[in-house]
Amino acid sequence: MRRLAARCLLLGSVVLAPSASAQNRLSGFVSDSLGVPVAFAEIRITPVAGTPRDLRSDAAGHFAITELPSGKAQMLVRRLGYHPYDGTITIGPDGADSLRLVLFVASTELAAIEVREESLGDSIAPREFWARRRTNVFARFFDKADIESKWVALPSEILRGLPGVVLSRSGRIGQIVRIRGCRPNLFVDGMRAQGAEVDELVSVSDIGAMEVYSSIAGVPPQYMNRENPCGAILFWTRRK
């Protein structure tokens, strides 16, 4: 798989004026390729004539440092899961006082996996469902017995009371489900359903198992959508 290297975009024009002490301030913003801030990235600036300075970006991806000597400097930016940026910058009147650094997600080749199905009565769910139920602490899992014990008419009602889940009346069918204020990613038997609401996808009688992720944390890589970090709901339908 072709890897993308990190890059640095220099924004703004030369606005620094040399001071008597030739000390300068540098600020910037670290994001991924989609513009999402990269929080707590490790940053090291090593002036040619000076000692290394270490800092981190804040929770919103911003950083700032003062008292840097003018001239060339080596800049290293790292964050787990991203390709590092390692390049030369110019500090002082001949450079910019504001940087935007774009880090690209480190992609890896995943080994091929064999997916098998295990059934529980007339429900159907892949082996991965049962494996995650045993090991994944970020999600809520419902099998056929769990769902039937709810005695509900709509799939959205299964989610009532889960942390971060809000139900509201829909102008079409059933209710609208939002997790922490936004629309979760929905999947039926491993296929993504775009633009639909929970109650429009399946009926309660169709559901053999469910996985509910209230945030991006813990979502399996094959169901990850970095453009929509609002969690995910996975439905596995019953055997006909």
C-alpha positions as CSV (number, residue, x, y, z in Angstrom):
1,M,0.0,0.0,0.0
2,R,1.4,3.4,-0.9
3,R,2.1,5.5,2.1
4,L,1.6,9.3,2.2
5,A,4.3,11.4,3.7
6,A,3.5,14.2,6.1
7,R,3.8,17.7,4.8
8,C,4.0,21.2,6.2
9,L,2.2,24.2,4.8
10,L,3.6,27.6,5.6
11,L,0.8,30.2,6.1
12,G,1.1,34.0,6.2
13,S,3.8,36.3,5.2
14,V,6.8,37.7,7.0
15,V,5.5,39.8,9.9
16,L,8.3,39.4,12.5
17,A,10.6,42.3,13.0
18,P,14.0,41.6,14.5
19,S,14.3,42.6,18.1
20,A,17.4,43.6,20.0
21,S,17.6,40.1,21.5
22,A,16.7,38.4,18.1
23,Q,14.2,36.2,19.9
24,N,11.0,35.3,18.1
25,R,7.6,33.7,18.7
26,L,6.3,30.8,16.6
27,S,2.7,29.5,16.6
28,G,0.8,27.0,14.5
29,F,-1.9,24.4,14.1
30,V,-1.5,20.6,13.6
31,S,-4.3,18.7,11.8
32,D,-4.8,15.5,9.8
33,S,-5.5,15.5,6.1
34,L,-9.2,16.1,6.7
35,G,-8.5,19.2,8.8
36,V,-9.4,17.5,12.1
37,P,-7.1,18.8,14.9
38,V,-4.4,16.5,16.1
39,A,-4.3,17.0,19.9
40,F,-1.2,16.6,22.0
41,A,1.2,16.1,19.1
42,E,4.8,16.0,20.3
43,I,6.8,18.9,18.8
44,R,10.6,19.4,18.9
45,I,12.3,22.5,17.5
46,T,16.1,22.5,17.2
47,P,17.6,25.8,16.1
48,V,20.9,25.5,14.3
49,A,22.5,27.7,16.9
50,G,20.6,26.6,20.0
51,T,19.3,23.8,22.2
52,P,16.2,21.7,21.3
53,R,12.9,23.0,22.6
54,D,10.0,20.5,23.3
55,L,6.3,21.3,23.4
56,R,2.9,19.8,22.6
57,S,-0.1,20.9,20.6
58,D,-3.2,21.5,22.8
59,A,-6.5,19.7,22.7
60,A,-7.5,21.9,19.7
61,G,-4.3,21.2,17.8
62,H,-2.7,24.7,18.4
63,F,0.8,25.4,19.7
64,A,2.9,28.4,20.4
65,I,6.5,28.9,21.6
66,T,8.5,32.1,22.3
67,E,12.2,33.1,22.6
68,L,13.4,31.3,19.6
69,P,16.6,32.5,17.9
70,S,16.5,33.7,14.3
71,G,17.6,31.4,11.6
72,K,17.1,27.8,10.4
73,A,15.7,25.2,12.7
74,Q,14.8,21.5,12.4
75,M,11.2,20.7,13.3
76,L,9.9,17.3,14.3
77,V,6.2,16.6,14.9
78,R,5.0,13.2,16.0
79,R,1.7,11.6,17.1
80,L,0.9,7.9,17.5
81,G,-1.0,6.7,14.5
82,Y,0.4,9.3,12.1
83,H,3.4,9.7,9.8
84,P,5.8,12.2,11.5
85,Y,6.8,15.5,10.0
86,D,10.5,16.1,10.0
87,G,11.8,19.2,8.1
88,T,13.6,22.5,8.2
89,I,11.9,25.8,9.0
90,T,13.1,29.4,9.0
91,I,12.6,31.4,12.2
92,G,12.7,35.2,12.2
93,P,12.4,37.9,9.6
94,D,13.1,35.5,6.7
95,G,10.4,33.1,7.7
96,A,6.7,32.9,8.7
97,D,5.5,33.3,12.3
98,S,2.6,30.9,11.7
99,L,2.6,27.3,10.5
100,R,0.0,24.7,9.6
101,L,1.3,21.2,9.8
102,V,-0.7,18.3,8.2
103,L,0.0,14.8,9.5
104,F,-1.2,11.8,7.5
105,V,-2.6,8.7,9.1
106,A,-0.1,5.9,9.1
107,S,-1.8,3.2,7.0
108,T,-0.9,-0.4,7.4
109,E,-1.5,-3.6,5.5
110,L,-4.0,-5.8,7.5
111,A,-3.6,-9.5,7.3
112,A,-6.4,-11.3,5.5
113,I,-9.0,-12.6,7.9
114,E,-11.5,-15.4,7.6
115,V,-15.1,-14.5,8.6
116,R,-17.3,-17.3,9.7
117,E,-20.9,-17.1,10.9
118,E,-22.2,-18.4,14.2
119,S,-25.9,-18.7,14.8
120,L,-27.8,-18.4,18.0
121,G,-31.2,-20.0,17.3
122,D,-32.4,-18.2,14.2
123,S,-30.1,-15.1,14.6
124,I,-27.1,-14.6,12.4
125,A,-24.0,-12.8,13.4
126,P,-20.4,-13.2,12.3
127,R,-17.7,-14.6,14.6
128,E,-16.3,-11.1,15.0
129,F,-19.5,-10.1,16.9
130,W,-19.0,-12.7,19.5
131,A,-15.2,-12.0,19.7
132,R,-15.8,-8.3,20.3
133,R,-18.5,-9.0,22.8
134,R,-15.9,-10.8,24.9
135,T,-13.2,-8.2,24.6
136,N,-14.4,-4.8,23.5
137,V,-15.2,-2.6,26.5
138,F,-16.3,0.5,24.5
139,A,-19.5,-0.9,23.0
140,R,-22.9,-2.3,24.2
141,F,-23.8,-5.7,22.7
142,F,-27.3,-7.1,22.3
143,D,-28.0,-10.7,21.1
144,K,-31.4,-12.0,20.2
145,A,-32.4,-12.8,23.8
146,D,-31.4,-9.3,24.9
147,I,-33.5,-7.7,22.2
148,E,-36.5,-9.8,22.9
149,S,-36.4,-9.0,26.6
150,K,-36.9,-5.3,25.8
151,W,-40.4,-5.9,24.5
152,V,-40.2,-2.8,22.2
153,A,-41.9,-2.1,18.8
154,L,-39.1,0.0,17.3
155,P,-35.4,-0.6,17.0
156,S,-34.7,2.9,18.3
157,E,-36.3,1.9,21.6
158,I,-33.6,-0.7,22.2
159,L,-31.2,2.2,22.5
160,R,-33.3,4.2,25.1
161,G,-31.3,4.9,28.2
162,L,-27.8,4.2,26.8
163,P,-25.3,6.9,27.6
164,G,-25.2,9.8,25.1
165,V,-28.2,8.5,23.1
166,V,-31.1,10.9,22.5
167,L,-34.3,9.9,20.7
168,S,-36.7,12.4,19.1
169,R,-39.8,12.2,16.9
170,S,-39.2,11.6,13.2
171,G,-41.2,13.2,10.5
172,R,-41.0,10.0,8.5
173,I,-40.8,6.6,10.4
174,G,-40.4,6.1,14.1
175,Q,-37.8,8.1,15.9
176,I,-34.5,9.8,15.2
177,V,-31.4,8.5,17.0
178,R,-28.6,10.8,17.8
179,I,-25.4,9.9,19.8
180,R,-23.9,12.9,21.6
181,G,-25.8,15.2,19.2
182,C,-24.9,13.7,15.9
183,R,-26.0,10.9,13.5
184,P,-24.2,7.6,14.1
185,N,-22.8,5.5,11.3
186,L,-25.2,2.7,10.5
187,F,-24.4,-0.8,9.2
188,V,-26.6,-3.8,8.3
189,D,-24.8,-7.1,8.0
190,G,-21.6,-5.3,7.4
191,M,-22.9,-2.9,4.7
192,R,-23.0,0.8,5.4
193,A,-26.4,2.5,5.2
194,Q,-26.1,6.1,4.3
195,G,-28.7,8.8,4.8
196,A,-31.1,6.5,6.7
197,E,-32.4,6.5,10.3
198,V,-32.4,3.5,12.6
199,D,-36.1,2.8,12.4
200,E,-36.0,3.0,8.5
201,L,-33.4,0.2,8.2
202,V,-34.8,-2.8,10.0
203,S,-37.6,-3.9,12.2
204,V,-37.2,-5.4,15.7
205,S,-38.2,-8.8,14.4
206,D,-35.3,-8.7,11.8
207,I,-32.6,-8.0,14.3
208,G,-30.5,-10.9,15.5
209,A,-27.7,-8.9,17.2
210,M,-26.6,-5.3,17.6
211,E,-23.4,-3.4,18.5
212,V,-23.6,0.2,19.7
213,Y,-20.5,2.4,19.8
214,S,-21.2,5.8,21.5
215,S,-18.0,7.3,20.1
216,I,-15.2,6.6,17.6
217,A,-13.4,4.8,20.4
218,G,-13.5,1.0,20.0
219,V,-15.1,1.0,16.6
220,P,-13.6,-1.8,14.5
221,P,-11.3,-0.5,11.7
222,Q,-13.5,-1.8,8.9
223,Y,-16.5,0.3,10.2
224,M,-14.4,3.4,11.1
225,N,-15.5,6.7,9.4
226,R,-13.1,9.5,10.3
227,E,-15.3,12.0,8.6
228,N,-18.1,11.2,11.1
229,P,-16.7,10.5,14.5
230,C,-20.2,10.1,16.0
231,G,-20.0,6.4,16.8
232,A,-21.6,3.5,15.0
233,I,-24.5,1.0,15.3
234,L,-24.1,-2.4,13.7
235,F,-27.1,-4.6,13.0
236,W,-26.9,-8.3,12.3
237,T,-30.2,-9.7,10.9
238,R,-31.8,-13.0,11.7
239,R,-31.6,-16.0,9.4
240,K,-34.7,-16.2,7.2
